[in-house]
Amino acid sequence: MRLLTILSCLQSLLLADDPPQMLWSNNYTFMGNQTWSVGLVALDDGSFVISGPTLSSPGDMDAYLIAVNSDGAEIWQNSVGGLDGHSEMVSELIQTSSGGFLQAGYDLFNGDGSALFIWTDSSGDSLLYRTYTEGSYVSGIAEKANGSTLVSGRLELSGEWFGWLGEIDSSRAMIWSKHFGPPGAETSLSDFVVLENNDILSCGFSNESPYLVRTNSIGDTLWTKTYPDVSGSFNSIEPDPAGGFIVAGYEFLNYPENCTAYLAHINGFGETDWDYNYSDVADWSANDVTVCLDQGFIVCGTRTSGEDSWGLVFRTDNEGSLLWDSEFGDIDDTLHESIALSSGGYCISGMSRSLEPDAAWLVRLGTETGIESQGSEDDMKSLLTVTSSNPSRGSLSFELDLSADTRVIVSLHDLTGRCVSNVTDEFLTIGVHSFTIPSASFPGGVYVLRVDASGIGDSETIVIVN
């Protein structure tokens, strides 16, 4: 057995002096055409893939994928779709368990919208193009362990809009589809999380107020909750490793003159632990929220003043107190999706409408320098020790010995960098935690066990003998 030790200083968040350094900011177009970026994934090798629609001809949008390396240099680009009469307005992107990608949104075919899904391989070549349910629009997707895909969005029925959830099985057949919201009240679901018991907690808006719906694993409603005292919407939801959930969106104050970014921390019944509004002399809105590796939350969106808007990023502690905020880009730019990187810092995607033509936009931020740690260097200690069985026969067992409460991410990768098992991504308490990965299903060979705790990463080589 070999011991892998990660050293880290345990941090207590204080008010940051400055936002993190911008490491780079790049724009990208597909074939020099108008290009929007609405999807972002970070790959295990440090590269990124962005997606969205690109204008292939007047009135016709195609879906694209662009891969860039860790420094923002373009690696490849590919287009999917392009069917006559179709306009692929993709809005979501995930990496699938096969190592390829899934884009989703809606397909405008002769003026009618239908939910659109495009599966590709790891190079962006199309494997399957499929539409479902006329009048439906996709705003959230996630792949389940069994290979099926969950989807959220909105659905038009008899001229009214309802929130929508569905599931597509591994053979790409829609196995259930449910809609939500009271008649006469426009409702839409923008994002969702899958809970440990496979319930689904979705967020969005209904009747111009933030809206939550919790269902079982096949979309049967357990409860719904509307926040009538808030005029606005929830755009993004994430589980908080410390417990509960963080939701982000916007609230209109003195409707519709003033808009603030809005964060709320809720429990599994939709009850609010705390909520905050954020803005300055300009209006703010929050498009996406991400849990930071050292706790707290980073939010991206838009800052608007009059008819002008800029990309916005701000950071809070785990109780919603603002630590820093920063404006990025030029007039008419906006940021849509953020990722907290296990290597430290953040990557954020958006669109640069200040350019001609419009361009996809990526911003890479470093780690915060103004967030101080409590205590001195003498407080440095071994935060995490991994003890694993090596070589592994039949199952891989290992222990995490934590000397502090922290978020821990553990995954197993083959030598190509492909993740073969997401072991855990959760907030763990002080003490010893044991894990076992059934390795009999993996081909014999050399693998890499990757561990991240409080933003400090390391790896251990594992040999599987079957």
ABEGO torsion letter per residue (X at the ends): XBBBBBBBBBBBBBBBABBBBBABBBBBBBGGBBBBBABBBBBAAGBBBBBEBBBABBGBBBBBBBBBBAAGBBABBBBBEGBBGBBBBBABBBBBAAGBBBBBEBBBBGGBBBBBBBBBBAAGBBABBBBBGBGBBBABBBBBAAGBBBBBEBBBBGGBBBBBBBBBBAAGBBABBBBBEBBGBBBBBABBBBBAAGBBBBBEBBGGBBBBBBBBAAGBBABBBBBAABBEBBABBBBBAAEEBBBBBBBBBGOAABBBBBBBBBBAAGBBABBBBBBBABBBBBABBBBBAAEEBBBBEBBBBEABBBBBBBBBBAAGBBABBBBBEBBGBBBABBBBBAAEEBBBBBBBAABOBBBBBBBBBBBBAABBBBEBAAABBBABBBBBBOBBBGBBBBBBBBABBBBBBBBBBBAAGBBABBABBBBBBBEBBBBBBBAAABBBEBBBBBBBBGGBBBBBBBBBBX
